[in-house]
């Protein structure tokens, strides 16, 4: 049996000293990866919208 695929790609990210601990204090060590994925997804969507807006104004 085993776990179903997660449909994610593993990527190593180097965090500045202390940032991992700060994240852990906010969301807990077991939720660090989910928190980082969530923040990255929101930021990418925000930047894509900004790019779309910039392209529409040309």
N, C-alpha and C positions, 0 to 999 in steps of 0.2 A: 504494500500500500504506500504510504508516504504522504507527504504534504503536497497539495496542489501547487502548480507553478504560481509565483507571485507577480509575474509580468513586470519585473523590474530588472534593471541592469545594475550590477554592483559597481560603485565608483568610490575610490579612496579620495578623501578630502583632508587636507591639512588645515587644522583650525589654529588660530593664534593662541598663544599661551593663555590659559584661563577661560577661554570662551566655552569649551566643553563643560567645565564646572559650572559656569553661569547658566548654561542651558539646562544642565541636570538639576540645578536648584529650582528652576522654573517649572520643569515638566517631569523630572525624575529620570534616572539613568536608563530605564527600560523604554522610555518614550523619546529618547534623543533623536533617533533616526527618523521616526514619524514626524517629529517637530521640524527637522531640517527639510524633509521632503515637502511638507506643507508650506513652509516659508518660501522655499525655492519655487514651488508651483505658483504661488500668488505673485511673486516678483516677476517671474517670466511672463505671466499673463498681463501684468501691469505694463511691462516694457513692450510687449506685443501691441497692446492697445495704444500706447504712445506712438509706436512706429506706424500703426494704421492711421492715426490722426495726422501725423506728419505727412504721410503719403497722400492723404485726402486733401490737404491744404496746398498741395503743389499744383 
